[in-house]
Amino acid sequence: MNGPDDTLPERDGLRAAFAAALRRERGLAGLSASELARRAGLAKSTLSQLEAGQGNPGIETLWALANALAIPVSRLLEVPRSEIEVIRAGAGKGLRSGHADYVARLLSTAPAAGRRDIYMIEAEPGEPHRSPPHAPGTREHVVLLAGRARIGPRGSEAELSAGDYIAYPADVAHVFEALAPGTRAVLLIEHC
């Protein structure tokens, strides 16, 4: 499932925008690089590379940084938006998991006053995607479009088939496990 859009591509300026956003948000939070790295569970050298626009973070790293900063991950990936947005199937910024065959494509970020992000999830059977808790009050909504999956808070997962919907608190550890090839879903994350 590797493709040209599964990382932060420099050609689109996303890597530089991410680096600038990371520096900006760390400054707004009043955190030193050492403290942010500690809170996110990263090496300080890794954080320094990311802030310099030299790193290529996976989705787990993006979420760890966002959680440590108490912001939605989309705030680290914001680019100017047009009034009408069309994203074709398979397009969009793909964020690949480092541990599972799982790609989250950011479809829409909430405006500055908004509190939601929308992703297209592409997952295959194998190692489940395990997410650590997000910021307090965060809730996820998933509509399964194709395949089958086990989704929800660890220990309380539900098995879904195409067309099923689930909502659950995401401020606890949670799982997305594809049970059939070609599993696809829409994920909406509400931030409080």
N, CA and C of each residue as an Amber inpcrd file, in Angstrom:
protein
   576
   0.8030000  -1.1890000   0.0000000   0.0000000   0.0000000   0.0000000
   0.8530000   1.2630000   0.0000000   2.1620000   1.1390000  -0.1000000
   2.9870000   2.3270000  -0.1610000   2.6880000   3.0950000  -1.4240000
   2.5860000   4.3690000  -1.2920000   2.3260000   5.2160000  -2.4400000
   2.9950000   6.5470000  -2.2300000   2.9850000   7.3860000  -3.2390000
   3.6790000   8.6460000  -3.1390000   3.0730000   9.5840000  -2.1040000
   1.8390000   9.3580000  -1.6970000   1.2220000  10.2800000  -0.7500000
   1.1110000   9.6810000   0.6440000   1.8710000   8.6320000   0.9570000
   1.8000000   8.0030000   2.2640000   2.7340000   8.6590000   3.2810000
   3.4590000   9.6880000   2.9010000   4.3420000  10.4070000   3.7960000
   4.0820000  11.8930000   3.6140000   4.7990000  12.7170000   4.3660000
   4.6380000  14.1520000   4.2160000   5.4990000  14.6210000   3.0420000
   4.9060000  14.8370000   1.8610000   5.6880000  15.1620000   0.6690000
   6.2000000  16.5960000   0.6810000   7.4920000  16.7750000   0.4360000
   8.0740000  18.1010000   0.3760000   7.5660000  18.8710000  -0.8340000
   7.2770000  18.1710000  -1.9280000   6.8540000  18.8550000  -3.1430000
   5.5810000  19.6620000  -2.9420000   4.7540000  19.2740000  -1.9810000
   3.5300000  20.0100000  -1.6960000   3.7440000  21.0370000  -0.5900000
   4.9550000  21.1180000  -0.0620000   5.2370000  22.0410000   1.0210000
   4.6750000  21.5860000   2.3530000   4.1210000  20.3780000   2.4150000
   3.5040000  19.9100000   3.6480000   4.5350000  19.6890000   4.7450000
   5.6870000  19.1630000   4.3810000   6.7100000  18.8980000   5.4000000
   7.1580000  20.2050000   6.0500000   7.3770000  21.2410000   5.2510000
   7.7830000  22.5440000   5.7880000   6.6510000  23.1620000   6.6030000
   5.4190000  23.0250000   6.1320000   4.2710000  23.5590000   6.8760000
   4.1150000  22.8370000   8.2030000   4.3250000  21.5150000   8.2000000
   4.2580000  20.7300000   9.4320000   5.3240000  21.2100000  10.4110000
   6.5540000  21.3910000   9.9380000   7.6520000  21.8230000  10.8040000
   7.3280000  23.1810000  11.4260000   6.8310000  24.1080000  10.6170000
   6.4760000  25.4350000  11.1320000   5.3370000  25.3450000  12.1460000
   4.3300000  24.5220000  11.8480000   3.1970000  24.3670000  12.7700000
   3.6550000  23.7510000  14.0870000   4.5470000  22.7780000  14.0200000
   5.0490000  22.1280000  15.2270000   5.7990000  23.1340000  16.1030000
   6.6490000  23.9360000  15.4920000   7.3710000  24.9700000  16.2480000
   6.3900000  25.9810000  16.8520000   5.4020000  26.3960000  16.0450000
   4.4100000  27.3750000  16.5020000   3.6200000  26.8260000  17.6980000
   3.1130000  25.5940000  17.5740000   2.2850000  25.0150000  18.6310000
   3.0940000  24.7420000  19.8950000   4.3350000  24.3500000  19.7450000
   5.1880000  24.1400000  20.9250000   5.3910000  25.4600000  21.6420000
   5.6300000  26.5320000  20.8680000   5.7820000  27.8670000  21.4600000
   4.5210000  28.3360000  22.1610000   3.3710000  28.1270000  21.5180000
   2.0970000  28.5200000  22.1270000   1.8330000  27.7580000  23.4220000
   2.2770000  26.5100000  23.4680000   2.0920000  25.6920000  24.6690000
   3.1240000  26.0250000  25.7450000   4.1500000  26.8150000  25.3900000
   5.1780000  27.1870000  26.3480000   6.0600000  26.0260000  26.7650000
   6.2680000  25.0810000  25.8370000   7.0650000  23.8970000  26.1580000
   8.4460000  23.9770000  25.5220000   9.4380000  23.5160000  26.2440000
  10.7690000  23.3700000  25.6540000  10.7440000  22.1510000  24.7340000
  11.7120000  22.0570000  23.8630000  11.8050000  20.8910000  22.9850000
  11.9750000  19.6240000  23.8210000  12.7590000  19.7060000  24.8760000
  12.9720000  18.5360000  25.7440000  11.6700000  18.0770000  26.3810000
  10.8760000  19.0330000  26.8650000   9.6320000  18.6740000  27.5370000
   8.6200000  18.1030000  26.5540000   8.5010000  18.7040000  25.3680000
   7.5660000  18.1600000  24.3750000   7.9980000  16.7620000  23.9530000
   9.2850000  16.5610000  23.7210000   9.7840000  15.2360000  23.3440000
   9.4570000  14.2180000  24.4370000   9.6650000  14.5930000  25.6940000
   9.3680000  13.6860000  26.8080000   7.8830000  13.3400000  26.8440000
   7.0180000  14.3460000  26.7370000   5.5680000  14.1190000  26.7960000
   5.0740000  13.2620000  25.6340000   5.7060000  13.4220000  24.4720000
   5.2940000  12.6750000  23.2860000   5.9770000  11.3170000  23.1830000
   6.9450000  11.0440000  24.0640000   7.6530000   9.7690000  24.0250000
   8.6260000   9.6720000  22.8630000   9.2060000  10.8110000  22.4760000
  10.1550000  10.8660000  21.3560000  11.5380000  11.2590000  21.8600000
  12.5400000  10.9050000  21.0910000  13.8820000  11.4010000  21.3770000
  13.9220000  12.8860000  21.0060000  14.6600000  13.6850000  21.7860000
  14.7680000  15.1110000  21.4930000  15.3420000  15.3270000  20.0950000
  16.2760000  14.4700000  19.6750000  16.8630000  14.6000000  18.3370000
  15.8090000  14.3920000  17.2480000  14.8670000  13.4830000  17.4810000
  13.7800000  13.2570000  16.5160000  12.9140000  14.4940000  16.4170000
  12.5480000  15.0810000  17.5630000  11.7470000  16.3020000  17.5590000
  12.4860000  17.4270000  16.8390000  13.7810000  17.5580000  17.0860000
  14.5750000  18.5950000  16.4230000  14.5520000  18.4180000  14.9060000
  14.6760000  17.1760000  14.4510000  14.6200000  16.9130000  13.0080000
  13.2620000  17.2900000  12.4460000  12.1860000  16.9290000  13.1540000
  10.8390000  17.2480000  12.6740000  10.6360000  18.7570000  12.6100000
  11.1010000  19.4800000  13.6220000  10.9480000  20.9310000  13.6280000
  11.8040000  21.6020000  12.5520000  12.8400000  20.9220000  12.1070000
  13.6890000  21.4500000  11.0370000  13.1790000  21.0480000   9.6540000
  12.0880000  20.2930000   9.6180000  11.5330000  19.8790000   8.3300000
  12.2940000  18.7380000   7.6990000  13.0770000  18.0140000   8.4900000
  13.8910000  16.9380000   7.9460000  13.3190000  15.5600000   8.2320000
  12.3770000  15.4620000   9.1230000  11.8170000  14.1660000   9.4780000
  10.6190000  13.8150000   8.6230000  10.2000000  12.5830000   8.7410000
   9.0380000  12.0840000   7.9990000   8.1980000  11.2470000   8.9630000
   7.3880000  11.9040000   9.8020000   6.6990000  11.1860000  10.8730000
   5.5610000  10.2990000  10.3740000   5.3700000   9.1880000  11.0680000
   4.2100000   8.3360000  10.8230000   3.0300000   8.8670000  11.6210000
   1.8860000   8.2630000  11.4230000   0.6680000   8.7400000  12.0810000
   0.7650000   8.6390000  13.6000000   1.4290000   7.6030000  14.1230000
   1.5620000   7.4760000  15.5690000   2.3370000   8.6490000  16.1520000
   3.3900000   9.0900000  15.4610000   4.1890000  10.2250000  15.9160000
   3.3670000  11.5040000  15.8730000   2.6020000  11.7020000  14.7970000
   1.7570000  12.9010000  14.7010000   0.7530000  12.9430000  15.8420000
   0.0960000  11.8220000  16.1060000  -0.8870000  11.7910000  17.1850000
  -0.2190000  11.9530000  18.5450000   0.9570000  11.3900000  18.7400000
   1.6620000  11.5500000  20.0170000   2.0020000  13.0260000  20.2530000
   2.4630000  13.7090000  19.2080000   2.7780000  15.1300000  19.3380000
   1.5220000  15.9520000  19.6050000   0.4610000  15.6710000  18.8690000
  -0.7930000  16.4020000  19.0630000  -1.3260000  16.1880000  20.4750000
  -1.2830000  14.9570000  20.9570000  -1.7490000  14.6790000  22.3190000
  -0.8950000  15.4100000  23.3480000   0.4110000  15.4100000  23.1450000
   1.3050000  16.0880000  24.0800000   1.0570000  17.5980000  24.0860000
   0.6300000  18.1430000  22.9530000   0.3320000  19.5690000  22.8370000
  -1.1340000  19.8830000  23.1550000  -1.9510000  18.8340000  23.3390000
  -3.3970000  18.9790000  23.6120000  -4.0990000  19.7310000  22.4840000
  -3.7750000  19.3340000  21.2400000  -4.4020000  19.9340000  20.0630000
  -4.8170000  18.8150000  19.1100000  -5.7320000  19.1020000  18.1750000
  -6.0460000  18.1110000  17.1410000  -4.8430000  17.9490000  16.2070000
  -4.6200000  16.7450000  15.7150000  -3.4980000  16.4910000  14.8130000
  -3.5990000  17.3690000  13.5610000  -4.7990000  17.7160000  13.1670000
  -4.9730000  18.5330000  11.9590000  -4.3110000  19.9000000  12.1000000
  -4.1460000  20.3930000  13.3390000  -3.5090000  21.6820000  13.5290000
  -2.0320000  21.6330000  13.1180000  -1.4650000  20.4220000  13.0980000
  -0.0780000  20.2670000  12.6550000   0.0120000  20.0940000  11.1420000
  -1.1200000  19.9130000  10.4780000  -1.1190000  19.6500000   9.0340000
  -1.9080000  20.6790000   8.2380000  -2.3000000  21.7630000   8.8700000
  -3.1530000  22.7500000   8.2130000  -2.4680000  23.3890000   7.0090000
  -3.2070000  23.4480000   5.9480000  -2.8210000  24.2080000   4.7640000
  -4.0310000  25.0480000   4.3920000  -3.8300000  26.1790000   3.7090000
  -4.9770000  27.0110000   3.3540000  -6.0150000  26.2060000   2.5780000
  -7.2770000  26.4360000   2.8730000  -8.3500000  25.6970000   2.2090000
  -9.1110000  26.5950000   1.2560000  -9.6520000  25.9660000   0.2320000
 -10.4860000  26.6990000  -0.7100000 -11.9400000  26.5430000  -0.2780000
 -12.8130000  27.3400000  -0.8630000 -14.2230000  27.2990000  -0.4820000
 -14.8710000  25.9700000  -0.8380000 -14.5250000  25.4000000  -1.9860000
 -15.0640000  24.1030000  -2.4070000 -13.9020000  23.1230000  -2.4350000
 -14.0700000  22.0110000  -1.7290000 -13.0170000  21.0020000  -1.6740000
 -13.5210000  19.7020000  -2.2600000 -12.7650000  19.1340000  -3.1880000
 -13.0580000  17.8180000  -3.7350000 -11.7860000  16.9950000  -3.5870000
 -11.9070000  15.8600000  -2.9560000 -10.7720000  14.9420000  -2.8290000
 -11.1950000  13.6300000  -3.4470000 -10.5360000  13.2360000  -4.4870000
 -10.8650000  12.0030000  -5.1990000 -10.4490000  10.7750000  -4.3920000
 -11.1420000   9.6790000  -4.6320000 -10.8440000   8.4190000  -3.9410000
  -9.3670000   8.0770000  -4.0910000  -8.7450000   7.7280000  -2.9960000
  -7.3260000   7.3590000  -3.0000000  -6.3970000   8.5500000  -2.9190000
  -6.9320000   9.7580000  -3.0030000  -6.0980000  10.9670000  -2.9130000
  -6.1430000  11.4540000  -1.4750000  -5.5220000  12.5550000  -1.2250000
  -5.4810000  13.0880000   0.1370000  -4.1630000  12.7250000   0.7850000
  -3.8380000  13.4520000   1.8210000  -2.5740000  13.2230000   2.5240000
  -2.6730000  11.9320000   3.3120000  -1.9160000  10.9240000   2.9070000
  -1.9460000   9.6300000   3.5920000  -0.9590000   9.5880000   4.7270000
  -1.4250000   9.1870000   5.9010000  -0.5810000   9.0330000   7.0790000
  -0.5360000   7.5490000   7.4130000   0.6250000   6.9470000   7.2420000
   0.7850000   5.5040000   7.4020000   1.1650000   5.1360000   8.8220000
   0.5640000   4.0680000   9.3150000   0.9300000   3.5180000  10.6210000
   2.2830000   2.8350000  10.4910000   3.0720000   2.9280000  11.5290000
   4.3540000   2.2250000  11.5510000   4.2270000   0.8020000  12.0500000
   3.0290000   0.4130000  12.5280000   2.8630000  -0.8900000  13.1550000
   1.8240000  -1.7830000  12.4930000   0.9820000  -1.2280000  11.6540000
  -0.1030000  -2.0060000  11.0530000  -0.2840000  -1.5730000   9.6050000
  -0.9470000  -2.4010000   8.8160000  -1.2600000  -2.0450000   7.4310000
  -2.4910000  -1.1520000   7.4770000  -2.2610000   0.1250000   7.7880000
  -3.3170000   1.0870000   8.1180000  -2.8750000   2.4480000   7.6150000
  -3.7080000   3.0800000   6.7890000  -3.4310000   4.4180000   6.2840000
  -4.6420000   5.2920000   6.5860000  -4.4030000   6.4570000   7.2000000
  -5.4630000   7.4320000   7.4480000  -5.2240000   8.6060000   6.5120000
  -6.1910000   8.8780000   5.6410000  -6.0830000  10.0010000   4.7080000
  -6.9110000  11.1560000   5.2340000  -6.2450000  12.2410000   5.5960000
  -6.9180000  13.4100000   6.1180000  -7.7410000  14.0380000   5.0010000
  -9.0490000  14.0600000   5.1770000  -9.9480000  14.6170000   4.1720000
 -10.3170000  16.0550000   4.4800000 -10.5270000  16.3610000   5.7480000
 -10.9740000  17.7010000   6.1060000 -10.5480000  18.0160000   7.5240000
 -10.0220000  19.2090000   7.7020000  -9.6870000  19.6690000   9.0420000
 -10.7370000  20.6800000   9.4730000 -10.9020000  20.8050000  10.7610000
 -11.8240000  21.8000000  11.2820000 -11.1700000  23.1660000  11.1700000
 -11.9580000  24.1980000  10.8970000 -11.3860000  25.5420000  10.9330000
 -10.9110000  25.8520000  12.3480000 -10.2210000  26.9720000  12.5260000
  -9.6170000  27.3060000  13.8170000 -10.5890000  27.1560000  14.9830000
 -11.8380000  27.5550000  14.8140000 -12.8080000  27.4490000  15.9030000
 -13.4890000  26.0820000  15.9270000 -13.2700000  25.2750000  14.8990000
 -13.9150000  23.9700000  14.8130000 -13.2330000  22.9360000  15.6740000
 -13.8820000  21.7970000  15.8060000 -13.3600000  20.7750000  16.6890000
 -13.5330000  19.3880000  16.1080000 -13.2750000  19.1890000  14.8010000
 -13.3970000  17.8660000  14.2030000 -12.4660000  17.7290000  13.0180000
 -12.0420000  16.4950000  12.7850000 -11.2400000  16.1460000  11.6120000
 -11.9010000  14.9300000  10.9850000 -11.7690000  14.7950000   9.6640000
 -12.3520000  13.6470000   8.9580000 -11.2440000  12.9410000   8.1880000
 -11.2030000  11.6020000   8.3260000 -10.1990000  10.7770000   7.6610000
 -10.8730000   9.6580000   6.8730000 -10.2220000   9.2140000   5.8090000
 -10.5820000   7.9850000   5.1070000  -9.5640000   6.9450000   5.5630000
 -10.0410000   5.8400000   6.1010000  -9.1660000   4.7810000   6.6070000
  -9.1030000   3.6440000   5.5910000  -7.9030000   3.1700000   5.3190000
  -7.6570000   2.0130000   4.4550000  -6.8640000   1.0180000   5.2890000
  -7.4200000  -0.1660000   5.5250000  -6.7350000  -1.1270000   6.3970000
  -6.8580000  -2.5370000   5.8350000  -5.8630000  -3.3490000   6.1440000
  -5.8310000  -4.7450000   5.7160000  -5.6740000  -5.6400000   6.9390000
  -6.1310000  -6.8900000   6.8520000  -5.9590000  -7.8140000   7.9780000
  -4.4870000  -7.9660000   8.3490000  -4.2580000  -8.2510000   9.5900000
  -2.8940000  -8.3950000  10.1080000  -2.8320000  -7.7190000  11.4550000
  -1.7340000  -7.0770000  11.7090000  -1.5490000  -6.3880000  12.9840000
  -2.5810000  -5.2630000  13.1220000  -3.3260000  -5.2200000  14.2270000
  -4.3010000  -4.1350000  14.4190000  -3.6060000  -2.7970000  14.6320000
  -4.3090000  -1.7220000  14.3010000  -3.8170000  -0.3770000  14.5940000
  -4.2780000  -0.0390000  16.0120000  -3.3150000   0.1380000  16.9050000
  -3.6180000   0.4470000  18.3060000  -3.3120000   1.9210000  18.5490000
  -4.3120000   2.6580000  18.9810000  -4.1350000   4.0890000  19.2460000
  -4.0670000   4.3340000  20.7400000  -3.1150000   5.1490000  21.1660000
  -3.1050000   5.5430000  22.5810000  -4.2450000   6.5360000  22.8100000
  -4.5520000   6.8350000  24.0590000  -5.6170000   7.8090000  24.3270000
  -5.3020000   9.1680000  23.7080000  -6.3330000   9.7980000  23.1470000
  -6.2080000  11.1670000  22.6530000  -6.5140000  12.1140000  23.8170000
  -6.5750000  13.3980000  23.5420000  -6.8380000  14.3950000  24.5810000
  -8.1750000  14.1180000  25.2780000  -8.2920000  14.5090000  26.5440000
  -9.5410000  14.2830000  27.2820000 -10.7620000  14.8200000  26.5240000
 -11.8250000  14.0260000  26.5210000 -13.0700000  14.4220000  25.8800000
 -13.1630000  14.0910000  24.3990000 -12.0810000  13.5800000  23.7990000
 -12.0950000  13.2490000  22.3740000 -13.0100000  12.0580000  22.1290000
 -13.7570000  12.1130000  21.0400000 -14.6840000  11.0410000  20.6790000
 -14.4800000  10.7320000  19.2010000 -14.5320000   9.4550000  18.8240000
 -14.4040000   9.0560000  17.4220000 -15.7110000   8.4620000  16.9260000
 -15.9980000   8.7400000  15.6480000 -17.1640000   8.1890000  14.9520000
 -16.6210000   7.4770000  13.7180000 -17.0480000   6.2420000  13.4730000
 -16.5740000   5.4830000  12.3150000 -17.7730000   4.9130000  11.5720000
 -17.7720000   5.1060000  10.2470000 -18.7260000   4.4380000   9.3670000
 -17.9010000   3.4850000   8.5180000 -18.1810000   2.1870000   8.6180000
 -17.4430000   1.2050000   7.8340000 -18.0450000   1.1640000   6.4350000
 -17.2350000   1.4140000   5.4290000 -17.7030000   1.4630000   4.0470000
 -17.5820000   0.1230000   3.3430000 -16.5100000  -0.6180000   3.6400000
 -16.2650000  -1.9090000   2.9820000 -15.4850000  -2.8070000   3.9250000
 -15.6970000  -4.1140000   3.7980000 -14.9660000  -5.0790000   4.6070000
 -15.6230000  -5.3030000   5.9540000 -14.7930000  -5.7690000   6.8860000
 -15.2240000  -5.9930000   8.2680000 -14.0900000  -5.5420000   9.1700000
 -14.4460000  -5.0730000  10.3760000 -13.4140000  -4.6040000  11.3000000
 -13.8920000  -4.7220000  12.7300000 -12.9190000  -4.8290000  13.6310000
 -13.1620000  -4.7690000  15.0660000 -12.6420000  -3.4080000  15.5090000
 -13.5400000  -2.5930000  16.0890000 -13.2240000  -1.1880000  16.3630000
 -13.7430000  -0.8020000  17.7460000 -12.9890000   0.0280000  18.4390000
 -13.4720000   0.6110000  19.6820000 -12.4250000   0.6060000  20.7700000
 -12.8320000   1.0270000  21.9720000 -11.9070000   1.0290000  23.1050000
 -11.4170000  -0.3880000  23.3940000 -10.1510000  -0.4990000  23.7570000
  -9.5720000  -1.8160000  24.0600000 -10.3950000  -2.5110000  25.1250000
 -10.7890000  -3.7480000  24.8230000 -11.5980000  -4.5310000  25.7250000
 -13.0910000  -4.3800000  25.4990000 -13.4880000  -3.3830000  24.7120000
 -14.9090000  -3.1500000  24.4170000 -15.1410000  -2.9880000  22.9200000
 -14.2600000  -3.5750000  22.0990000 -14.3770000  -3.4340000  20.6540000
 -15.6820000  -4.0650000  20.1600000 -16.1700000  -3.5540000  19.0410000
 -17.3490000  -4.1300000  18.3890000 -16.9400000  -4.5450000  16.9830000
 -17.5310000  -5.6390000  16.4850000 -17.2640000  -6.0780000  15.1170000
 -18.2800000  -5.4100000  14.2020000 -17.7740000  -4.7280000  13.1760000
 -18.6280000  -4.0110000  12.2390000 -18.4940000  -4.5890000  10.8440000
 -19.5850000  -4.4930000  10.0910000 -19.6210000  -4.8530000   8.6650000
 -19.9430000  -3.5950000   7.8780000 -19.7940000  -3.6700000   6.5560000
 -20.0460000  -2.5130000   5.6890000 -21.4060000  -1.9070000   6.0050000
 -21.4380000  -0.5830000   6.1680000 -22.6560000   0.1470000   6.4650000
 -22.8700000   0.3970000   7.9430000 -22.1270000  -0.3010000   8.8260000
 -22.2860000  -0.1270000  10.2700000 -21.5800000   1.1480000  10.7390000
 -22.0470000   1.6790000  11.8510000 -21.5140000   2.8980000  12.4590000
 -21.2050000   2.6130000  13.9270000 -20.1350000   3.2200000  14.4350000
 -19.7940000   3.1360000  15.8570000 -19.2640000   4.4960000  16.3010000
 -19.5780000   4.8720000  17.5250000 -19.0090000   6.0610000  18.1680000
 -18.5090000   5.6170000  19.5360000 -17.3890000   6.1810000  19.9670000
 -16.8020000   5.7530000  21.2350000 -15.8450000   6.8160000  21.7660000
 -15.5950000   6.7840000  23.0710000 -14.6130000   7.7130000  23.6260000
 -13.2210000   7.3440000  23.1180000 -12.4780000   8.3470000  22.6730000
 -11.1260000   8.0980000  22.1590000 -10.0710000   8.6580000  23.0980000
 -10.4910000   9.0410000  24.3070000  -9.5230000   9.4790000  25.3020000
  -9.0600000   8.3070000  26.1650000  -9.3290000   7.0990000  25.6460000
  -8.8150000   5.8520000  26.2070000  -8.1570000   5.0910000  25.0510000
  -7.3020000   4.1300000  25.3600000  -6.6620000   3.3310000  24.3050000
  -7.7360000   2.6600000  23.4650000  -7.5580000   2.6630000  22.1330000
  -8.5620000   2.0870000  21.2460000  -7.9030000   1.4120000  20.0540000
  -8.7130000   0.6190000  19.3150000  -8.1890000  -0.2770000  18.2870000
  -9.0140000  -0.1830000  17.0140000  -8.3310000  -0.3240000  15.8830000
  -8.9840000  -0.5450000  14.5830000  -8.2940000  -1.7660000  13.9950000
  -9.0380000  -2.8720000  13.8880000  -8.4730000  -4.1110000  13.3470000
  -9.2790000  -4.5500000  12.1380000  -8.6640000  -4.5290000  10.9660000
  -9.3280000  -5.0100000   9.7500000  -9.4540000  -6.5240000   9.8250000
 -10.6390000  -7.0160000   9.4990000 -10.8940000  -8.4540000   9.5220000
 -11.0830000  -9.0190000   8.1230000 -11.1280000  -8.1550000   7.1180000
 -11.3130000  -8.5810000   5.7280000 -10.4470000  -7.7030000   4.8280000
  -9.9600000  -8.2530000   3.7220000  -9.1780000  -7.4480000   2.7880000
 -10.0120000  -6.2760000   2.2550000  -9.3410000  -5.1730000   1.9830000
 -10.0150000  -4.0180000   1.4060000 -10.9360000  -3.2950000   2.3780000
 -10.6500000  -3.3740000   3.6660000 -11.4860000  -2.6860000   4.6480000
 -11.2820000  -1.1830000   4.5060000 -12.3900000  -0.4430000   4.4100000
 -12.3640000   1.0060000   4.2530000 -13.4030000   1.6130000   5.1850000
 -13.0730000   2.7790000   5.7370000 -13.9810000   3.4430000   6.6610000
 -13.7790000   4.9430000   6.6180000 -14.7660000   5.6670000   7.0680000
 -14.6610000   7.0980000   7.2990000 -14.5810000   7.2880000   8.8150000
 -13.5700000   8.0160000   9.2620000 -13.3560000   8.2990000  10.6800000
 -13.5070000   9.7960000  10.9040000 -14.3720000  10.1680000  11.8400000
 -14.5260000  11.5620000  12.2370000 -14.0830000  11.6370000  13.6950000
 -13.1340000  12.5320000  13.9780000 -12.6550000  12.7170000  15.3420000
 -13.1690000  14.0530000  15.8490000 -13.9110000  14.0040000  16.9540000
 -14.4080000  15.2170000  17.6190000 -13.4380000  15.5660000  18.7320000
 -12.9690000  16.7930000  18.7210000 -12.0490000  17.2740000  19.7660000
 -12.8140000  18.1860000  20.6870000 -12.6060000  18.0310000  21.9720000
 -13.2690000  18.9210000  22.9480000 -12.3360000  20.0000000  23.4120000
